[in-house]
Amino acid sequence: MTPLVLLRPHTHAGKAHCPGDRLTVSPATADWLIAQGIAQRDAAAPRSPLEKDYEEVRADAVAAPTKTPHRIKEPKA
C-alpha cells in the first residue's frame, strides 16, 4: 500500500477528502492519482517492500525498449 497526501479535493471509497488529507491506496491507484495531479507521495511515510518491488518492475518496463513484432515473409513461388 502506498501512502499519499492529497493536493486537491477527492472522493475515495465514497468519502470526501480535502487537500492535505492522507490516504493509503494500492500502488496502481497511487500512480493514477499522482498522474491526475490529485495527490503526491507522502515523503514522511516509509516505503513498504511491496511498493519498492512495484516501482522496480514499473521502472524496468519503462526503460525496456519496445520492439515491433518480427514478421516472417512467405517464400515466393
NORKA-V262866 format. One line per field, one symbol per residue. ss: DSSP state (@ for helix, = for strand, . for the rest). psi: psi as a letter, one per 30 degrees, with the letter a starting at -180 (. if undefined). Layout:
ss->???
psi->???
This chain:
ss->.=====...===..===....====.@@@@@@@@@...===.......@@@@@@@@@@@@@@@..............
psi->kkklkkflkkkkhgkkklkflkljlleeeeeeeeefgellkjffklkleeeeeeeeeeeeeefkkkkkkkkkkkkk.
